[in-house]
Amino acid sequence: MRSDLEKKVLDIIESTTKCKFTGRLHIEKEEGDPPLWGLFLYLDTEYTPITIAYQGTEEKFLELIKAEIKSRKLQKVKFWRAIKIYDDE
């Protein structure tokens, strides 16, 4: 089950890239004044996520995610998943 913040991030990704993100994402929040946020996007591998970190409000963190997607040109990144099916005929 996705948290409200994860749903907001997925909405930002979808509206910015015009694609539905089906990969794994993880968001961490470290309490403080102001809090520290971390977004981990697992695009093509489980071992090397794209990370975005920000210290400040949740609203500014979400704005930064949108800006980072655009500056890193992630809307141009495409991945496909192919599954080979063996036919015994």
Residue pairs with C-beta under 8 A, 6 or more apart in sequence:
2 10
3 27
5 27
5 58
6 25
6 27
8 62
9 25
9 27
9 39
9 62
9 65
10 21
10 25
12 62
12 65
12 66
12 69
13 19
13 21
13 65
13 69
13 74
14 20
14 21
16 66
16 69
16 70
16 74
16 75
17 69
17 74
17 75
18 75
19 75
21 41
23 41
23 42
23 43
24 42
24 46
25 39
25 40
25 41
25 42
26 39
26 40
26 42
26 49
27 37
27 38
27 39
27 40
28 37
28 38
28 40
29 35
29 36
29 37
29 38
30 36
30 37
30 38
32 55
34 55
34 56
34 57
35 55
35 56
35 58
36 53
36 54
36 55
37 53
37 54
37 55
37 56
37 58
37 61
38 51
38 52
38 53
39 51
39 52
39 53
39 61
39 65
40 49
40 50
40 51
41 49
41 50
41 51
41 52
42 49
43 49
43 50
43 77
43 79
44 79
50 72
50 74
52 64
52 65
52 68
54 60
54 61
54 64
69 75
